[in-house]
Amino acid sequence: MARFSKIRLLMATLLFATPASAEDDDIMRLRRALENGDALVASKANSAELYSLVERMAHYKVPGLSVAVVEGGATVFADAYGDARTGEPATPVTLFQAASISKPVTAVAVMRLVEMGNLNLDADISTYLTSWKLPEGAQDAAHPVTIRRILSHTAGFTVHGFRGYAPDEPVPTVIEVLNGAAPANSPAIYVDQVPGAAWRYSGGGYTVLQQLMEDVTGQPFAELMQELVLEPFGMKHSTFMQPLDGLHYAFAAGAHDDEGKARPTHTYPELAAAGLWTTPSDLAALLVNLMASYRGEGGVLSKASVVELTTQVTDGMGPGFAVDGQGEGLRLTHGGSNRGFRCFLAAWPERGQGVVLMGNGEQGGPLQREVFENLTRHYGWPG
């Protein structure tokens, strides 16, 4: 494992290190702001003195934080702070669990299948499912469960989220998760609210979608995501493999509790809802590509498909991303929370701007809010 750590640090240096002399003035100011508390993080009580990022990480007991910033339609900054694991520094190629940020990435894969003619966002999903049947529930012919409704959390599915499986626990199949059958630790997934009637967050719905995508394509979900999204969008360090193999594990951050103590890293077979391992730089590459398509400047998806992703289905929610604002103020966001990991992303498609924050501690949410709010002031992002 020590050899893997050395390889990881070498790769990080080769892939991401930028000599200070090569950084433009704005990036140097941003780096100073992040590292030295130069008007970027919270002021100390009753004092003009500012906290540094490392001090705020210590306050929230978050061992590691990785950051990527997009400006002008390109990633202009990527760096990591603190530790991936005890004694192992985090680098820009350190993998974090993206948790629920897996959902908008899944939505991108869905739009690729729509463009290929394999899926229709508004068709009844029962026409696609072959290996599992949607249980009877609040859905009917007039109010079907559709992919658009699943993506926007308006399909009426149960099961908000998943707690994952510790290394010593048996991991269920997706069908067992859908049925709530042992060894699954979550209840059965079904529709108990009329589809289209209201928004209710449901990782359960995305797990149904995972099985649907496998049924339609005949491919395992992790392989399908590699083909549809990770490779074409340049997410070269990312994987939906759960659990990780040895090589990916060598690059992975360890999970930590709210006291900053190492805890077992859980496995999530609910890949579409919570299974992505990635880096901020890889997610930034995805955002850059989507924003280029949105602005008609070329990208993997058509402009029409990205417009679908940026259009609200219900108040504040589109297919995959949370959506608010309009014009230059149009903003896409999503957060993620798995055991021991927290993350957040935001993007402004019209402006070609965005940010991705990923950390390996359960108090990462408040820390990332501070960093995000201050980055917003630093760059003048709207909203």
N, C-alpha and C positions, 0 to 999 in steps of 0.2 A: 504493500500500500504506500510505503514511503516513496518507492520508485514512481508510482502513479502520481503522487503529489508533486514531485519534481517535474515530471512531464507536463502536468497541468499548469504549473507556474511558468514553464518555458513557453508553452503555447500561448498563454495569456500575454506574455511579453511580446512575442512575435506578432500576434494578431491585433493587439489593441494598444500597446504602449505608444504614446505620442510624446516626443521630446518637448519640453516646455518651450523651447525656442520656436517650435513649429506651430504652437497654438496661437490663435488670434487673440486679440485683447479681450473680447467678450468671454471666450472660453477660459482664459486665465482668470478673469474676474469671477466666473462661475466656480472654478475650482477653488479659488481662495475663499469664496463665500461658503462653499460646502465644508471645506476643511478647517477654516479658521473662524467661522461664525461672522463673516463680513456681511452683516445686515441680511442674513438669510434664515437664521433660526432664532428661536424665541429669546427675548431679552431676559436677563436675570432679574429677579424681583427687586424693585426699588433701585435699579442701577442701569447705567447706560452700557454696561458690559454685556457682551453677547456670548451665548453658548456656541461651542463648535458642534459639528455634527457628531463627532465621537462622544462628546459629553452627553448629547441627547440620546444617543444609542445606549450609553451606560445607564442613563436615567430610566429608560424604558426596558432595559435588560434585553436588548436585541443584539445578538452577537455579530450579525452581518447584514449589510445593506448594499444592494447593487442598484445602480442608476443609469438610465439612458435618456438622453434628451434629443428631440427632433426639432430642427429649425430649418426653414427654407426648403422643406421637402426632403431633408437628409438628416441622418443621425450625426450630430455634431459633438456629442459627448457620451462617453461610456466609461464608467469606473465603478469600483467596488471598495467597500470599507469594512474593517473588522474581520471576523473569522467565519469561514464556511463551517469548520469544525474546530474543536479545541486544538490550538497550535497550528492550524492550517488557514492561512489568510484567504479571504474571499477574493476572487478575481473576476474580470468581466466575463469569463467563460464558466464561472460557477453556475451549476444548474440549481434552480429552485422549483418547488412545486407551485405551479400556477394556480392550482385550485380552481375556483369558478371562472377564472379567465380562460379556462378550457372551453367554456360555452361559446363566446364569440368566435374562437378559432374553429369550433365545430360548425358554427353558422357560415363561416367562409367556405368550408368544405361542402356544405349543403348547396350553396350558391354555385359552386363548380358543377355539382351533379345536376342542378337545374339547367345550367347552360348546356350540359351534355345531353339533355333530354331524358335523364333518368328519373327525375323527381319533379313534382308540381307542388308549389308551396301551399296551394289551397285545395288539394285533393284530400279525401278522407284517407287517413293513414292505414285503415284496414285493407285498402287495396294493395299496399306494399308489404305488410307484415305476413311472413309465411311460417316462421319457426316459433312464433308466439302469438296468441290471440288476445286482443284488447278485451279485458273483462267488461261485462255489462256494468253500466254506470249512468251518469247524468247525460252522456252523449246520446244523440239520436240523429236521424236522417237530416233534420232541419238544423241541427247544431253538432256537426261532426268535429272530431279532433283532426286538426290539420297541422302540417309542419310549421306554417307561419305562426299558428297559435302556440305550438310547443316552444318555438324559438323566442317568442315574446312573453312567455309565462302566462298565457291567457287560455290555455287548453283545459284548465280545471283539474290537473293532475295533483295527486297527493305526494307526500314526501318532499320536504323542503330541501334537505341535504343529507350528507353521509358522513359517518365518523371514521371510515377507513378500517383497516385491519392491521393489528400489530404483527411483528415478525413471527411470533409464536402462535398466531391464530390462522385457522384454515381460511382460504379466500374463496368465496362463492363464484359460480359462473354468473354471467349476466342474466340468464334465465332465472336462476335462483334469486337474484336480487329483485327482478321484476315480480316474482311470485312471493317474495318475502319468506322463502323457504330456507331452512338451515343448509349451510352455516351463515346465511345472510343475517346481519345484525340490524336491518331496517325492515319496516313493514312492507306489505304488498303495495304495489303501485297501481292505482286505478283512478278513474275520473269521478269525483264526487261533487263537482261544481259544473254547471252548464258551460260548455266551451264557448268562449267569446264573451261571457257575461262580465268577467272582472279579471284583474291582474292578481296573481298569487304566485310567488316564486316557487319553482319546482325543479329541483335536480332530478326528481323522478321522471318528469317528462323528457328530459334530455337523455336519460338512460333508455327509455322507450325508443327515442330517436336513434341512439347508438345501435340497437338491435335492428331497427328498420334499415339503416344504412348498410349493415352487414348482409341483411336479407336481399336487398336490391342489388348489391354489387358482388356478393359471394366472397368478399374479402374480410379478413380480420380487421377490426377497427383501427388498430395501431398502424398496420401496413397501409390501410386506405388513407389515413391522415398523412402519412409520410409521402404518399404519391400525390394527393390532392393539394396539400398545403405546405408541409414542411420543406420539401425539396423545391417546388416552384417559387415559393416566396423567400427563399434564401435563409430559412431557419435551420442552419447547418448544425447547430449543437442540440437541437430539441428532439424530444421523443415522447410518444405516448406509451412507451413500454412500462408496464407495472407488473411486478417489481422490476427495478433496473438490473441490467446485467453488470458484470464486473467493471467493464470499461467506463460505462456511463456513471456507475457508482463512484468511481475515482474522481469525477468532476462534480459530484453532487454535494450540496450543503446538507448538514444535519439539522433535524428538527430540534426546537428548543421550547420549553414551556414559558409561562409568564414571569418566571423568576430567572430566565436565561439559562436554565439547566438543560443539558442534553436529554432528550426523550426519544424513544424509539420512533423511527420514521415509518409511518403507516403506508400501506398499499391501498390503492383505490381502483377496484375493477370497473367502477363507474366512470369510464374514460372520458366520455363526451362531456360529463358534468364536472369532473375534477381530476382527470388523469394526466394532464400535460406537465412534463418537466422541461423547463426552458430557461432562457436568460433574458434580461431586459433588452439586450442588443438584438436578439432574435425577434422579440415581440415588436421592437421598434422597426425592424426591417419589414415586418408584416404591415404595420401601420403606414409606413412610407409608401409601400406598394399600393395599398388600398386608397390612400389619399391621392396618389398619382392617377389612379383610375377615375376617382371621383371628379378630378379636375380635367379629365379628358386628355391626360398626358401619357397614357399608356400604362399598362399593368396587367397582372394575370387575369383578373376579372374585368368584365365589361363595365363601362360607366353605369349602365342601367342596373346591373346587379349590385354595385356598391351603393347606388341611390336607394335600392330596396333595403339594404342594411342600415342606412341612415334615416329611414323614414319611420316615424312613430306608428306602432300598431295600437298602442294604448298610451295614455298620458305618461310620458317619461321613458317609454320602453319601445325599442325597435326589435327586429329579429337578431338577437344576439347581444347587441350593445344597449346600454342605457343611452338615450338620445335626448338632448335638450338644446334650446337655442335655435337660431336660424341664421342664414347668411354667413358672415365671417364669425358670428358667435356660435355657429353649430358645433356642438361638442359631443363626442362619443366617450363614454367612460365604462369601466367595469372594475370590480374588486375581486379578491379571492381570499379564502380563508380555509385552509386545511390545518390539521393538527400540527402545530409547530411552524407554520408558514403563514405569511400575510403578503399580499401584493396589490398593486393598483396601477391602472393605466388610464390615460386621457389623451384625446386627439382632437384637433380642430382641422377638419378636412380642407376647408376653404383657405386656411392660412398655412397649411403644410407644417403644423406644429404638433408636438406631442411629448409625452413623458411616460416612462415606465419605471416603477419602483418595486423591488422585490426584497423580502427579508426573511430571516429564519428564526423569528421569535414571535410568540403569541401576543406581545404588545406592539407588534409592528404597525398596527393600524394607526394609533395616535402619532407615532413617529412619522409615518409616511404622510399623514395629513399636514403636519407641521412643514415638512419639506416641500410638499406640493403647494401649499398656500404661499410659501415664501418664493418658490420658483415662479409661481404665477405673478407675484409682484416683480420679481427680477426681470421677467420677459414681457410683462404686460399682457399675459394671456387673458382673454375675455372670460367672464363668468366667475 
